[in-house]
Amino acid sequence: MQETTTHPELADGRSLAQLAPGRNSDPLDVMCDVALDDDLATRFRVVVANDDAESLARLLRDDRTLLGLSDAGAHASQLCDAVFSTYLLEHWVRETGTLSLEKAVWRITGHPAAVFGIPGRGRVAAGYFADLVAFDPAAVGVDRMERVWDLPAGADRLIARSHGLHHVWVNGEPVTDDSASPRPGRLIRDGGISGQN
């Protein structure tokens, strides 16, 4: 279950199947009961793919698998996978040991840069763009998803924040969440670099 206003104690990531025995009920009945209590405003999380941890671990260990996921924000009110990289470091490195820290960092930096042929990116090397993130391997991870209403006309979207990140540099310049901070990024287009973001 993802969002419920009348039963916040149930919005802790447990599945309906896990909740049902404690309520002496069937998972479908739990879903209906909670939804009715919420005046049908409950939002349930449905895993539609990649739900087999062993298969995912095998894929992650295979260097031919390119990591990443994006629908370019087309379903922002239904999902937010923006934190896949910090989830990788939290879950697949620290919690399960599926990948080493070094391999995971390569999989989200150097690997995609090499596959897509993006010059000057993905490695710390002389002449490369200095895009860097300083994080604590023992603390990096993902916070619980939040719903915010900040789109035009007050439309909603899901956001997910990461923790354990200390500093971010883009093209060698420090950046922050402050909207007044510099925006030193450069647009990547047609295999080259052009203009300022």
C-alpha positions as CSV (number, residue, x, y, z in Angstrom):
1,M,0.0,0.0,0.0
2,Q,1.3,3.4,-0.8
3,E,-1.0,6.2,0.3
4,T,-3.8,6.1,2.8
5,T,-5.1,9.0,4.9
6,T,-7.2,7.1,7.4
7,H,-4.8,4.2,7.9
8,P,-1.2,5.7,7.9
9,E,0.0,2.7,10.0
10,L,-0.7,0.5,6.9
11,A,1.4,2.7,4.5
12,D,4.7,1.1,5.5
13,G,5.5,-0.9,2.4
14,R,3.8,-4.1,3.4
15,S,1.8,-5.9,0.8
16,L,-1.9,-6.6,1.1
17,A,-1.0,-10.3,1.4
18,Q,1.2,-9.4,4.4
19,L,-1.4,-7.2,6.0
20,A,-4.3,-9.6,5.7
21,P,-3.4,-12.2,8.4
22,G,-3.1,-9.5,11.0
23,R,-6.5,-8.3,10.1
24,N,-7.9,-11.8,9.9
25,S,-9.1,-11.1,6.4
26,D,-8.5,-11.8,2.7
27,P,-6.1,-9.4,0.9
28,L,-8.9,-8.3,-1.5
29,D,-11.1,-7.5,1.5
30,V,-8.3,-5.5,3.2
31,M,-8.0,-3.5,-0.1
32,C,-11.7,-2.8,-0.2
33,D,-12.0,-2.0,3.5
34,V,-9.2,0.5,3.5
35,A,-10.3,2.1,0.2
36,L,-13.8,2.5,1.6
37,D,-12.5,4.1,4.8
38,D,-10.5,6.5,2.6
39,D,-13.5,7.4,0.5
40,L,-11.8,5.6,-2.4
41,A,-8.8,7.9,-2.2
42,T,-6.3,5.2,-1.3
43,R,-3.5,4.6,-3.7
44,F,-2.0,1.1,-4.0
45,R,1.4,0.3,-5.4
46,V,1.3,-2.4,-8.0
47,V,4.6,-4.1,-9.1
48,V,4.1,-4.9,-12.7
49,A,7.7,-6.0,-13.6
50,N,11.0,-6.8,-12.1
51,D,9.5,-8.4,-9.0
52,D,11.8,-11.5,-8.8
53,A,14.9,-10.5,-6.7
54,E,17.0,-13.5,-7.8
55,S,16.4,-12.7,-11.5
56,L,17.2,-9.1,-10.9
57,A,20.4,-9.9,-9.1
58,R,21.5,-12.1,-12.1
59,L,20.7,-9.2,-14.5
60,L,22.6,-6.7,-12.3
61,R,25.7,-8.9,-12.3
62,D,25.6,-9.1,-16.1
63,D,27.7,-6.3,-17.6
64,R,25.5,-6.4,-20.7
65,T,22.6,-5.0,-18.7
66,L,22.3,-1.2,-18.9
67,L,20.8,0.3,-15.9
68,G,18.2,3.1,-16.0
69,L,14.6,3.8,-16.4
70,S,12.6,6.8,-17.5
71,D,9.3,7.7,-19.0
72,A,10.4,11.4,-19.0
73,G,7.9,12.2,-16.4
74,A,4.9,11.1,-18.4
75,H,3.4,9.3,-15.4
76,A,4.6,11.6,-12.6
77,S,1.4,11.1,-10.5
78,Q,1.8,7.4,-10.6
79,L,5.5,6.7,-10.2
80,C,8.9,8.2,-9.6
81,D,12.0,6.2,-10.4
82,A,14.4,9.2,-10.2
83,V,16.2,7.6,-7.3
84,F,17.1,4.4,-9.0
85,S,20.8,5.1,-8.6
86,T,20.7,5.7,-4.9
87,Y,18.4,2.7,-4.4
88,L,21.0,0.7,-6.3
89,L,23.7,1.8,-3.8
90,E,21.4,1.3,-0.8
91,H,19.8,-2.0,-1.7
92,W,21.9,-3.9,-4.3
93,V,25.2,-2.8,-2.8
94,R,24.9,-2.3,0.9
95,E,21.9,-4.5,1.8
96,T,22.3,-7.5,-0.5
97,G,25.9,-7.3,-1.7
98,T,24.8,-8.1,-5.2
99,L,27.3,-5.6,-6.6
100,S,30.5,-4.1,-5.2
101,L,30.4,-0.4,-4.6
102,E,33.0,0.2,-7.4
103,K,31.0,-1.9,-9.9
104,A,27.7,-0.1,-9.0
105,V,29.3,3.3,-9.5
106,W,30.7,2.2,-12.9
107,R,27.2,0.8,-13.9
108,I,25.6,4.3,-13.3
109,T,28.4,6.4,-14.7
110,G,31.0,5.0,-17.0
111,H,28.9,2.2,-18.4
112,P,26.1,4.3,-19.9
113,A,28.6,7.0,-21.1
114,A,30.5,4.2,-23.0
115,V,27.3,2.6,-24.4
116,F,25.9,5.8,-25.7
117,G,29.2,7.2,-26.8
118,I,29.0,10.4,-24.7
119,P,32.5,12.0,-24.8
120,G,34.1,13.4,-21.7
121,R,31.7,11.8,-19.3
122,G,31.5,8.8,-17.0
123,R,35.0,8.8,-15.6
124,V,37.2,11.0,-13.5
125,A,40.0,11.8,-15.9
126,A,41.9,14.8,-17.2
127,G,39.9,16.7,-19.8
128,Y,36.6,15.2,-18.7
129,F,33.6,17.2,-17.4
130,A,33.9,17.2,-13.6
131,D,30.4,15.8,-12.8
132,L,30.8,14.4,-9.3
133,V,28.7,13.3,-6.3
134,A,30.2,12.9,-2.8
135,F,28.2,10.4,-0.8
136,D,28.5,8.2,2.3
137,P,28.4,4.5,1.2
138,A,27.1,3.6,4.7
139,A,24.2,6.0,4.6
140,V,23.2,6.6,0.9
141,G,19.7,5.6,0.2
142,V,16.1,6.6,-0.7
143,D,13.5,8.3,1.5
144,R,9.8,7.4,1.3
145,M,8.0,8.8,-1.7
146,E,6.0,11.9,-1.2
147,R,3.1,13.4,-3.2
148,V,3.3,17.2,-3.9
149,W,0.9,19.4,-5.7
150,D,3.2,21.8,-7.5
151,L,2.4,21.3,-11.2
152,P,0.4,23.7,-13.3
153,A,-3.2,24.1,-12.0
154,G,-2.2,22.3,-8.8
155,A,-1.7,18.9,-10.4
156,D,0.0,16.3,-8.3
157,R,3.2,14.3,-8.8
158,L,5.3,11.9,-6.8
159,I,8.8,12.8,-5.7
160,A,11.4,10.7,-4.0
161,R,14.4,12.2,-2.2
162,S,17.8,10.6,-1.5
163,H,19.9,10.8,1.6
164,G,23.5,10.3,2.3
165,L,24.6,12.6,-0.5
166,H,26.9,15.4,0.7
167,H,28.0,17.4,-2.4
168,V,27.3,17.6,-6.1
169,W,29.5,19.2,-8.7
170,V,28.4,19.8,-12.3
171,N,31.3,20.7,-14.7
172,G,33.4,21.3,-11.6
173,E,31.0,23.8,-10.0
174,P,29.1,23.0,-6.8
175,V,25.3,22.9,-7.1
176,T,22.6,22.9,-4.5
177,D,18.8,22.6,-4.3
178,D,18.7,26.4,-4.0
179,S,17.1,27.8,-7.2
180,A,19.6,30.6,-7.1
181,S,22.6,28.3,-7.4
182,P,24.5,28.1,-10.6
183,R,23.3,25.8,-13.4
184,P,26.6,24.8,-15.0
185,G,25.2,21.8,-16.9
186,R,25.5,21.5,-20.6
187,L,23.0,20.0,-23.0
188,I,24.1,16.8,-24.8
189,R,22.7,16.7,-28.3
190,D,23.6,14.5,-31.4
191,G,26.6,12.9,-29.6
192,G,28.1,16.3,-28.8
193,I,27.9,19.0,-26.2
194,S,26.2,22.3,-26.9
195,G,25.0,25.3,-25.1
196,Q,24.2,25.9,-21.4
197,N,21.3,24.3,-19.5
